[in-house]
Amino acid sequence: MNRNWKSGGLALLLALTLSGIACVNQPTSNSNTGISATTPSPSPTASPTTATVSDAAVVSPTLPVIDAFFASDETFTTELKTKLSLTDDQIERLRTVAREETSRLRETDTGDHTGTTTAARELAAERVKEIVGAEKGSQLAAFVSERWRGAGSPEAKDPKASASPAAESVAITPNAIPTDSRVVVNAPAYRMDVFEAGRLVKSYKVGIGYPEFPLPTGLRKARAIIFNPTWTPPDEPWVESPSSKVKVGEKVEAGSKLNPLGLLKIPIGSPSLIHGGKSPAKLGAFASHGCVGLTDALAQDFAKLLVQLAGQKLSDADIASYRKNKSETKQVTLSEPVPVELRYETIVAEDGKLHIYRDVYDRNTNTEENLGAVLTANGITLGDLTEEERLQVLEALAEMSRDARGRLNQDRVENVNSAASPSPLASASPKAAARKSGKVTRNFKGKKEIIIEIAALKGKGYPAMAVREAGTRKAKS
């Protein structure tokens, strides 16, 4: 199969590395958080509670995600045999179709909008069903869902690898403010927050995974920071295309322009990462194959805070030494694992305002039900909003339900349109995106966020990002 990859795209192809640095996605849910819903607490500052993923969260993974697990998880193939009783032939066919689909996706500089998460999941469901049947296909989706959450990984089964009890909990109250020290990433907001003992100390704008490679949701743990990581190109068709400057299996040295990882990488549970190497233009945009992307400067700043949360210190002099010796890989092991909570919240009450983000991964989260849960968590209801506020919010929910191609699904907005005033949104195309191109969706048209000031939310909600300082944002005291 002929693939014409540009060498510049190599920096973004992290999904298939042989050294466990792949970036993959997480199953979805109809809840705003991606976790099974419970009755919201009256206070968003209540301690998070342990949650389990509901049946609604178990959906078909994309084929590139399956490919990433084959490439980076040594136990994946074995457990397909032992847990799902798949045959060698079925496993090989799964591996082949997953690899072919990943190879089909290619980067361009045109900004084309060629696919959605829904389309990628539907394609995977069809192909998996052809290979293993409907029943085994459902079992495979559940199996991968468990691994996405980290619950099925070899690391999670290691009793020596567990962190503190607080680190084992995931917030199920919408917009919950952590009471412990942890990192919180909200993909639709392109935002990563660092909390220390329940206080927001710094926020970062980040790049997130393409729709075909959605960011995971759930709780992960950061255990080490690896400076000057090397990169080994995987055995994939795109690697040795005519325009490629790397070879399969030939290690790309740390510091090389062909190394997509930048200054450092932080594994947060196979096969996902937080890493540097991104350009400023990639912050607040689709930028990776399921990883959290930062510039090298922001990654350096974040690394110092992460070490601080673990009760250690990483000085500027230490980092300068690592940067100076770019060819030498150094690992800083954290004395205490730091929880990294990955959220998918498209409705966020923040410092007196309601932020409604684009449903970039087609999870159907911009619903009146989820809006009600967010308002309830902050002690108010939809009835407490003025008529003007209510109509603004409902129209914003419909607008932010557009997929990555800027198209609206009629089923997702008809309830909103029936409650709000007549809107031209009702005539938008309901058709799902066609799967005709092999291009990864790099960006989307239209708004990423709508902000509505709500009088009843004054003084309530998740903490806001504050003044930018030296490429980062420091929280208000």
Residue, then its C-alpha position, 0 to 999 in steps of 0.5 A: m500500500n503506497r503512502n506518501w508521508k511528509s517528513g515534517g509529519l514524523a514529529l506527530l506520529l507517536a501512536l506506534t512506537l516500539s518503546g511504549i510511547a504510543c498515544v491512544n484514546q479512551p472510551t466515551s460516555n454520555s456523562n459530562t465527565g466520561i465517568s458513570a453518573t451518580t447524584p451530584s454533590p451540592s458542593p463541587t469542592a467535595s472530595p472526589t469518589t471512586a467511580t466505575v465506567s458504566d456500560a454506556a462508556v464501553v464503546s468500540p475503540t478506533l482501529p489506530v487505538i487497537d494498533a497502538f496497543f498491539a505496538s506498545d503493550e507486550t501483554f495485549t496479544t496474550e490476553l486477547k487469547t487468554k481472556l477473549s479466546l481469540t484465535d491466532d488467525q483472528i488476532e493477526r487479522l485484527r493486527t493487519v486491519a488496525r495497522e492498515e488504517t493507521s497507515r492510511l491516516r496522514e498529516t497535511d498542512t491544509g487544515d482539511h477536516t476529513g474525519t470524526t471520532t464517531a466515523a472512526r469508531e463506526l469503521a472499527a466496529e464494522r471491521v472488528k465484527e467482520i473478524v471476530g463476530a458481534e459478541k467477541g467484538s463487544q467483549l473486545a470493546a470492554f477489554v480495551s475500555e478497561r485498559w484505557r482506564g488503566a485498570g487492566s494494565p500490568e502496572a495496575k495489578d502490581p500491589k507495589a505500584s499503588a499510590s495513596p488512597a486519595a490518588e485512587s479516586v476519580a471525581i464523578t461530581p461535575n467540575a469537581i475541585p480536587t482536595d489532594s495534589r494531582v494533575v487534571v487535564n480537561a481535553p475539550a478545554y485544552r487545559m491542564d491544571v496542577f493542584e497542590a493540597g487542593r489549591l490550583v497552583k498553575s494551569y497550562k494550555v495544551g495540545i490534545g489528540y486528534p479525533e481519530f486518536p482521542l485522549p483517554t479519560g480516567l485516572r493515571k499516575a505519573r511515576a517518572i520524568i524522562f529527559n532527552p528520550t530517544w525514539t525508535p520508529p516502529d515497523e509501519p509502512w509510513v516509516e520508510s515512505p519515499s519522503s521519510k528520513v528515518k528507518v524502522g528500528e533505527k533509534v532516533e537520538a535525543g535532541s534530533k529534529l526527527n525526534p517528536l518527543g522534545l525535551l522530555k516525556i512523562p509516561i502516565g500509564s501505557p501507552s499514553l504520555i505528557h511530553g514536550g516538542k510541540s510548537p506554540a501553534k499546537l497549544g489549544a489545538f489537535a496536536s497528537h495521537g492521544c497524548v498531552g502536548l506541550t512546548d519544551a519550555l512549558a514541559q520544563d516548567f511542568a516537570k518542576l511542579l510535578v517533582q514538587l508534588a512528589g516532595q522532591k526538587l528539580s532545579d533549573a540547574d539540573i534541567a540545564s545540565y540535562r539540556k546540555n547533554k542532549s544525547e544522554t537520557k536521564q530519568v528522574t523517578l518520583s518518590e511518590p506517584v502523582p495522580v493524573e486525572l484525565r477528564y472530558e467535560t464540555i460544560v464547566a461552571e467557572d468563576g461565575k461563568l458557564h463555559i461550553y466547549r466543543d464536543v470535539y470527540d463526539r461524546n454527546t456531552n452537551t446535553e440539557e441533562n449534563l447542564g443540569a448536573v453541573l448547575t446542581a453541583n453548584g447549588i442552582t437549577l436551570g430555573d434559577l437562570t433568567e429567560e435570556e440566560r437559559l436561551q443563550v445556554l441552550e443555543a450554545l449547547a446546540e452550537m457546541s455539539r458540532d463535530a470536528r467537521g463543523r457539522l451538527n447531528q440532528d438527533r443531538v440538538e432537536n431537544v435543545n431546539s425544542a426548548a429554545s427559540p427557533s434557530p438556523l441550527a435546526s437545518a444543519s446537516p445531520k449526516a455523519a462525516a464520510r470516511k473517504s480520505g486518509k487524512v488525520t483531522r488536524n483542526f476544525k472550523g468554528k468556535k471552540e468555546i462559548i462563555i455565558e455569564i450567569a448571575a446565579l453562579k457568581g462566586k461559584g465554580y471551578p477556579a479560573m485560569a489567571v494571568r499568563e507569566a513566562g508562557t505559563r499561567k499562575a493561579k490566583s491566590 
